[in-house]
Structure formats: structure tokens, C-alpha cells
Amino acid sequence: MDVLTQFWLFLISLVANIFSAFSGGGAGLIQFPALIFLGLPFGLALATHKVASVALGVGATIRHLKEGSLEGRLVLVMLAYGLPGVVLGASVILKVPDQWARMALGILTIGLGLYSFLNKELGQVSIPSHRNSSGYLLGGLVLFLIGVLNGSLTSGTGLFVTMWLVRWFGLDYKQAVAYTLVLVGMFWNGSGAVTLGVLGNIQWDWLPALLLGSLLGGYIGAHLSITKGNKWIKRSFEIITLLMGLKLITG
């Protein structure tokens, strides 16, 4: 690839992942369509995007681990239920047409943004809930389903995880974004990338610029989410979900 294209890949990745790390998801709103626009077919763009997204998780993890705010049991629930769903979703997506799934996901994503907007105090204060065996079980099953979407679709599932952690487990937005970026960004996307890499192909010569942009964007966005507080994160989440939903619906 020429230097100019590498620069554009880096810039696109940087901007996409800053927004994603700040709002708790949505890097695919910019990054994935850009890969297709630059000439990659769907399956190749999907696998390449997934690999690059792992760097978002790494960059965000470096920043969030300084805060020491992750609870061990909830981490285990997200990994134990989410990872099998991701592998399942990634295993079947390359064989399934995704037009109708994208439409449904777009409508649901817009619904998430509107729900957050209409509930003014949602996610502003941490009020732990459903932290018993049945609560973790039901919460984990929903995370499994989101994991299937994460493995099979490119955009928006990090936002679903963020909202579910706020709504079901009672986290505030700042806490929920930390869990999403560390666990979805690094572990869920990592397992999806490995699965897609084994079953499909990856555009390796595009990855250096994408990985660097994702790593820096993840760190910068995570820093902003920690320093700006729940009100700014909530508003960013709502904007990103509405844009993401419209993008999924319109293609």
C-alpha cells in the first residue's frame, strides 16, 4: 500500500476508536464501512476490522487498569458467557446473508439511544443490582446473545453491552464503558478475530496503520471517559447509537 492510504487508514482508525472508547462502542460505524469503501470485500473487511479492534481493547485496558475499577465476578460472567457466543456468531456469519439482521440491529440500536435519552438519570449513579446467582445467570445469558451478535456483525454490539451493564447490573456509564472496552474490546473481539482469521482471510498489510490508530484511539478515548464523567458519556452514547442505527438501516 502507498503511504497516503496508510495515513488515511490510521486517521480513520484513530477517530473511530476515540469515539468508541469514550462512548462504550461504535468503532465499526466509521472503520468498517471505510475498509469496504477502500476496496475490501465484506468478509475480508470484517475479519480485518475485528483484528484491529483488539488494539482498541488493549489501549483502553492500559488506561482503565490504572483505575482498578473492575469487579472479578462480573469479569468472569462476561467472559464465561460472552466468549462462546462470539465464537458461535463468528463461525456462522460468513455463510449467512446479513441484510435483514442489519436492519433489525439498526432499529434496536436506535431504540437503545432513545431509551437512554428518555431516561435522564440512567447510568448517572452506580446502584448495584442483580448480583446474585439468578441475576448473574440471566444477565450472562443476555451477554451470550450479545456475544453471538458481536461475532457475527460488525457494529454496535459494544453499545449493547454497555447499556445492558447499566440497565441490569446497575453500573454507571463510566463503569460500564470500562468493562465493555476491556472485555469486549480485547477478549470478545480477540476471539472473534481468531475465529474469522481461521475460517476466512485477513488483509495483513492494512493492519499496521489500523492497529496503531486503534491502540492510540482506545487510550485517548478511555482517558476522556474517565475524566469527563457520566453526563458526557451518556450523551456521547446516545449520539453514537442513533448514528450507528441509521447507518445500519441505510447500509
C-alpha positions as CSV (number, residue, x, y, z in Angstrom):
1,M,0.0,0.0,0.0
2,D,1.1,3.6,-0.6
3,V,1.9,5.9,2.3
4,L,-1.1,8.1,1.7
5,T,-3.5,5.2,2.0
6,Q,-1.8,4.0,5.2
7,F,-2.2,7.6,6.6
8,W,-5.9,7.6,5.9
9,L,-6.3,4.2,7.5
10,F,-4.5,5.4,10.6
11,L,-6.6,8.6,10.8
12,I,-9.9,6.8,10.2
13,S,-9.0,4.2,12.9
14,L,-7.8,6.9,15.4
15,V,-11.0,8.9,15.1
16,A,-13.3,5.8,15.2
17,N,-11.7,4.4,18.2
18,I,-11.6,7.6,20.2
19,F,-15.3,7.9,19.9
20,S,-15.8,4.2,20.6
21,A,-13.6,4.2,23.7
22,F,-15.4,7.3,25.0
23,S,-19.0,6.1,24.4
24,G,-18.6,2.4,25.0
25,G,-18.7,1.1,21.5
26,G,-19.3,2.1,17.9
27,A,-15.9,1.9,16.2
28,G,-17.4,0.0,13.3
29,L,-19.6,3.0,12.5
30,I,-16.6,4.6,10.8
31,Q,-13.9,2.0,10.5
32,F,-15.7,-1.0,8.9
33,P,-17.5,0.9,6.1
34,A,-14.2,2.7,5.4
35,L,-12.5,-0.6,4.8
36,I,-15.2,-1.6,2.3
37,F,-15.0,1.8,0.6
38,L,-11.3,1.4,0.2
39,G,-11.8,-1.9,-1.7
40,L,-12.1,-4.8,0.7
41,P,-15.0,-7.3,0.2
42,F,-17.3,-7.8,3.2
43,G,-15.8,-11.0,4.7
44,L,-12.2,-9.7,4.4
45,A,-13.1,-6.3,5.8
46,L,-15.0,-7.9,8.7
47,A,-12.0,-10.1,9.7
48,T,-9.5,-7.2,9.3
49,H,-11.7,-4.9,11.4
50,K,-12.1,-7.4,14.1
51,V,-8.3,-7.8,14.4
52,A,-7.8,-4.1,14.5
53,S,-10.5,-3.7,17.2
54,V,-8.4,-5.8,19.6
55,A,-5.9,-2.9,19.7
56,L,-8.8,-0.7,20.9
57,G,-9.2,-3.0,23.9
58,V,-5.5,-3.1,24.6
59,G,-5.2,0.7,24.5
60,A,-8.3,1.2,26.7
61,T,-7.2,-1.6,29.1
62,I,-3.8,0.2,29.7
63,R,-5.7,3.3,30.8
64,H,-8.6,1.7,32.7
65,L,-6.4,-0.7,34.7
66,K,-4.8,2.3,36.3
67,E,-8.2,2.9,37.9
68,G,-8.6,-0.6,39.3
69,S,-12.4,-0.5,39.0
70,L,-13.2,-3.9,37.6
71,E,-15.1,-6.5,39.8
72,G,-13.7,-10.0,39.4
73,R,-17.0,-11.9,39.4
74,L,-18.6,-9.7,36.8
75,V,-15.5,-10.0,34.7
76,L,-15.8,-13.8,34.8
77,V,-19.5,-13.7,33.9
78,M,-18.8,-11.6,30.9
79,L,-16.0,-13.9,29.7
80,A,-17.7,-17.2,30.5
81,Y,-21.0,-16.3,28.7
82,G,-19.8,-13.9,26.1
83,L,-16.8,-15.7,24.6
84,P,-18.8,-18.8,23.5
85,G,-21.4,-16.5,21.9
86,V,-18.7,-14.6,20.0
87,V,-17.2,-17.8,18.6
88,L,-20.6,-19.2,17.6
89,G,-21.5,-15.9,15.8
90,A,-18.2,-15.7,14.0
91,S,-18.4,-19.3,12.9
92,V,-21.7,-18.8,11.0
93,I,-21.6,-15.2,9.7
94,L,-19.5,-15.9,6.6
95,K,-22.2,-18.3,5.4
96,V,-25.3,-16.1,6.2
97,P,-26.7,-13.0,4.3
98,D,-26.8,-10.2,6.8
99,Q,-29.2,-7.6,5.2
100,W,-32.2,-8.3,7.4
101,A,-30.1,-8.8,10.5
102,R,-28.5,-5.4,9.9
103,M,-31.9,-3.8,9.6
104,A,-33.2,-5.3,12.8
105,L,-30.0,-4.4,14.6
106,G,-30.2,-0.8,13.4
107,I,-33.7,-0.4,14.7
108,L,-32.8,-1.9,18.0
109,T,-29.7,0.3,18.3
110,I,-31.7,3.4,17.7
111,G,-34.1,2.2,20.4
112,L,-31.2,2.0,22.8
113,G,-30.2,5.6,22.2
114,L,-33.8,6.8,22.6
115,Y,-34.3,4.7,25.7
116,S,-31.2,6.3,27.3
117,F,-32.2,9.8,26.1
118,L,-35.7,9.5,27.7
119,N,-34.3,8.2,31.0
120,K,-32.4,11.2,32.2
121,E,-30.9,9.7,35.3
122,L,-30.0,6.3,33.7
123,G,-26.4,5.4,34.4
124,Q,-25.5,8.6,36.2
125,V,-25.1,6.8,39.6
126,S,-23.9,3.3,40.3
127,I,-26.7,1.3,42.1
128,P,-25.6,-2.4,42.0
129,S,-28.4,-4.8,41.2
130,H,-29.0,-8.5,40.3
131,R,-25.7,-9.5,41.9
132,N,-27.0,-12.9,43.0
133,S,-26.9,-16.3,41.3
134,S,-30.1,-15.9,39.3
135,G,-29.2,-12.4,38.4
136,Y,-25.8,-13.4,37.1
137,L,-27.4,-16.3,35.2
138,L,-30.0,-14.2,33.4
139,G,-27.5,-11.4,32.8
140,G,-25.0,-13.9,31.5
141,L,-27.5,-15.4,29.0
142,V,-28.2,-12.0,27.6
143,L,-24.4,-11.4,27.3
144,F,-24.2,-14.7,25.4
145,L,-26.8,-13.5,22.9
146,I,-24.9,-10.2,22.5
147,G,-21.7,-12.2,22.1
148,V,-23.3,-14.0,19.1
149,L,-24.1,-10.6,17.6
150,N,-20.6,-9.4,18.3
151,G,-19.1,-12.4,16.5
152,S,-21.5,-12.2,13.5
153,L,-22.0,-8.5,13.0
154,T,-19.5,-5.6,12.7
155,S,-21.1,-2.7,14.5
156,G,-23.0,-1.7,17.6
157,T,-22.6,-4.7,20.0
158,G,-20.3,-2.9,22.4
159,L,-23.0,-0.4,22.8
160,F,-25.5,-3.2,23.6
161,V,-23.1,-4.5,26.3
162,T,-22.7,-1.0,27.8
163,M,-26.4,-0.5,28.0
164,W,-27.0,-4.0,29.5
165,L,-24.4,-3.5,32.2
166,V,-26.1,-0.2,33.1
167,R,-29.6,-1.4,33.0
168,W,-29.3,-4.9,34.5
169,F,-26.3,-4.8,36.8
170,G,-26.7,-1.1,37.9
171,L,-23.4,0.2,36.7
172,D,-23.0,3.9,35.9
173,Y,-21.9,4.7,32.4
174,K,-18.2,5.3,33.3
175,Q,-18.0,1.8,34.9
176,A,-19.9,0.1,32.1
177,V,-17.7,1.6,29.4
178,A,-14.6,0.3,31.3
179,Y,-16.0,-3.2,31.3
180,T,-17.0,-3.0,27.6
181,L,-13.7,-1.7,26.4
182,V,-11.5,-4.1,28.4
183,L,-13.5,-7.3,28.0
184,V,-15.4,-6.8,24.7
185,G,-12.6,-4.8,23.1
186,M,-9.8,-7.2,23.9
187,F,-11.2,-10.6,24.7
188,W,-14.5,-10.8,22.8
189,N,-13.1,-9.1,19.7
190,G,-9.9,-11.2,20.1
191,S,-11.8,-14.5,20.0
192,G,-13.9,-13.3,17.1
193,A,-10.8,-12.2,15.2
194,V,-9.1,-15.6,15.7
195,T,-12.2,-17.4,14.5
196,L,-12.6,-15.3,11.5
197,G,-8.9,-15.5,10.7
198,V,-9.1,-19.3,10.8
199,L,-12.2,-19.5,8.7
200,G,-11.5,-16.6,6.3
201,N,-8.8,-14.2,5.4
202,I,-7.2,-11.0,6.8
203,Q,-5.7,-8.1,4.9
204,W,-2.4,-8.2,6.8
205,D,-0.8,-5.2,5.0
206,W,-3.6,-2.9,6.2
207,L,-3.2,-3.8,9.8
208,P,-0.2,-1.8,11.0
209,A,-2.0,1.6,10.4
210,L,-5.3,0.2,11.8
211,L,-3.7,-1.2,14.9
212,L,-1.7,1.9,15.7
213,G,-4.9,4.1,15.3
214,S,-6.9,1.7,17.4
215,L,-4.3,1.5,20.1
216,L,-3.9,5.3,20.4
217,G,-7.6,5.9,19.9
218,G,-8.5,3.4,22.6
219,Y,-6.2,5.0,25.1
220,I,-7.3,8.6,24.4
221,G,-11.0,7.7,24.4
222,A,-10.7,5.8,27.7
223,H,-8.9,8.8,29.2
224,L,-11.7,11.1,28.1
225,S,-14.3,8.8,29.5
226,I,-12.6,8.7,32.9
227,T,-12.0,12.4,33.1
228,K,-15.3,13.8,31.6
229,G,-17.8,11.8,33.7
230,N,-21.1,10.1,33.3
231,K,-23.1,13.0,31.8
232,W,-20.8,13.4,28.8
233,I,-20.5,9.7,28.3
234,K,-24.3,9.3,28.4
235,R,-24.8,12.0,25.7
236,S,-22.0,10.5,23.6
237,F,-23.6,7.1,23.9
238,E,-26.9,8.4,22.7
239,I,-25.4,10.2,19.7
240,I,-23.3,7.2,18.6
241,T,-26.3,4.8,19.0
242,L,-28.5,7.0,16.8
243,L,-25.8,7.4,14.1
244,M,-25.0,3.7,14.3
245,G,-28.6,2.7,13.9
246,L,-29.2,4.9,11.0
247,K,-26.0,3.6,9.3
248,L,-27.1,0.0,9.8
249,I,-30.5,0.7,8.4
250,T,-29.4,2.7,5.3
251,G,-26.4,0.5,4.6
